[in-house]
Amino acid sequence: MNNKIISVFGSKVGKEELAEIKTSIDKQWLGMGSKTRLFEDRLSKRLNLKGFVMLNSGSNSLYLALKLLDLPKESEVILPSFTWISCASTIILNGCKPVFCDVDLETQNVDYKSIAPMITKKTKAIMVVHYGGKPVKMDEVKEFDLPILEDAAHAVDSKIGEKYCGSIGDIGIYSFDAIKNIAIGEAGGLTSKHEELIEKAKKLRYCGIEKSGFEASSTKHRWWEYSVTDFFIKLLPDDIHASIGLAQLEKLDQNQKLRKHIWDIYKEELSKLQWLNLPVDAEENEQHTYFTYLIRLKNNKRDELAQYLFDKNIYTTLRYEPLHLIPIYNSTHIRLKNSEILNETGLNIPIHPNLKDEEVEYIIDCIKKFGKKHNL
Ligand SMILES: Cc1ncc(COP(=O)(O)O)c(C=O)c1O
């Protein structure tokens, strides 16, 4: 192998994205416009959604989703600790309190048994994360009879039966950042099974202005006078990002096949190593997105393996450092066994549509050599 570092995450973009961007540039239209609406419609159709509102990041989508839930101040929202920072921070920014529960060691999805003891009179919602694209068992979460916010940042093409993740709870969010299954750069969005929430999200995303002057001009006299319905910040998408999204959407099936292909090679080869636990695949009625490949070591050599691979130009990481261990969330006193085990034994190894077969072979070879070196 040459000296190029192998990334743990990545996207596959090229001439198709450039061609879409070019049509927006040719039209001299950079802001939110026809491309954004087209992306929203196409994604909505693809995922069978009641509607989709594009926004400028997954984190901001979480922020708006929580605002739409309209929870009383100081409500508690239960969420898994093993997730991204903005999941908890957006709860706090909406005046509520994140209450961390544990995840299942095998799937890294919320552990249903860990939710029940966290419920109090103040609990007003549950946030779930379809980790790596493996669907959460939504029926079990629905049993708690609380509003559910689905974080489908990793799971834009994941399904349970005929239902796409993100459309099963009350509100669902997606991320299209630079490494996601639809990779746009910085973008995201939300959907809901309640149509009025979709409409409200559209009104809020532009500083709480119901319609831009241009949108209102076909129906309204003095269209420049805004109807402001709420105080809100600006989370607008734009046609340049939507252009990339349109090209990525066309490639989604093909990119999913590439991810699955790598997943299957890892499964075949790494299952021979007794010292590793491998991630869980989709069940029969599920569809997975293979966003990430989290291995778990059965020994205490995780850090050593990460360093060994790093020295061989293979970049790995751990998604995520459990949030209850990060002091700012004031929860370091609680113990969440599985999240803490993952924090010590888990390692995400490279999987993305730009990874070449020879790179996958090289990664497997290095992992095997590490095992031999340590007599594992
Ligand atoms: C589980 C999860 N939720 C939310 C987000 C936030 O998405 P974004 O990066 O688009 O803000 C991420 C990003 O990695 C994520 O992994």
The ligand as a Gaussian input file, in Angstrom:
#p B3LYP/6-31G(d) Opt

LIG

0 1
 C      -26.456000       9.956000      15.629000
 C      -26.252000      11.334000      15.074000
 N      -27.188000      12.264000      15.275000
 C      -27.061000      13.517000      14.795000
 C      -25.950000      13.899000      14.088000
 C      -25.812000      15.306000      13.627000
 O      -25.768000      15.442000      12.254000
 P      -24.976000      16.656000      11.556000
 O      -23.529000      16.300000      11.523000
 O      -25.565000      16.718000      10.171000
 O      -25.249000      17.872000      12.342000
 C      -24.938000      12.964000      13.864000
 C      -23.719000      13.340000      13.127000
 O      -22.767000      12.624000      13.020000
 C      -25.098000      11.649000      14.366000
 O      -24.141000      10.735000      14.173000

